[in-house]
Amino acid sequence: MNDRPVPPPRPATTLAAAITTVTVRIDGELDHESCEDLLRDVAGRLAADPAAGAVRLDCGGMTLCDSMGLSALLQLRRDTAAAGLLLLLDHRPAHLDRLLRLTGTTAHLLGDTPGAAPGAAPADR
């Protein structure tokens, strides 16, 4: 039998530490005039960082989100899911949470946490 001591197990690396994140801040209105800019901005940042594992949208400066803005968020959700990336919506204003709730898109965009506190990121819940 071998009398050498067994080394302790190495700590597991957390998912958050292993994922690089592309962060995009949304300021002002997310509407028919600005949603294409958001989609291009995210696509450009992902192209510049192909190792990214998540897209984090900082919605803290969002003043309005209309139906085209919601459509852009849903498109980002489809695109990130198809690429195997996480989509995180941080610092959501109350009006965005209300829009997601009224349209039944909360669970789709935020995961399975529809009752989570406004402004919290899915990882914070």
C-alpha positions, 0 to 999 in steps of 0.5 A: 500500500502507498503511504504517501498522503493524499493531497486535498481536493482542489477547490472548484472554479466558480462559473462566474469566475470562468466566464468572460463577459461583454458588458453594454450599457443602455442609456436613454430610450431603447426604441425603433431608432436605437435598437439596431444600434444596440444589436450592432454594438453587442455583435461588434463586442462579441466579435472582438471577444470571441471567448466571451461566455455572457452578455451583460446589459446594464439597463440602469440608464434606460428611460424607455423600452417600446415594442421595438426595444423589446423585440431587440432584447428578444433577438439578443436572447435568441442570438445569445442562446444560439451561441451558448452565451448567457444574457443578463439584464442588470439594473432593470428599471421598473418600467422594463420589469413591468413591460416584461411582466405584461408581455409574458417575456420575463421568464424567457429573458431572465430565466426561471425567476419571474418574481425576482426583485427589480434591478437584480441580475439573474446571478444575484438572485 
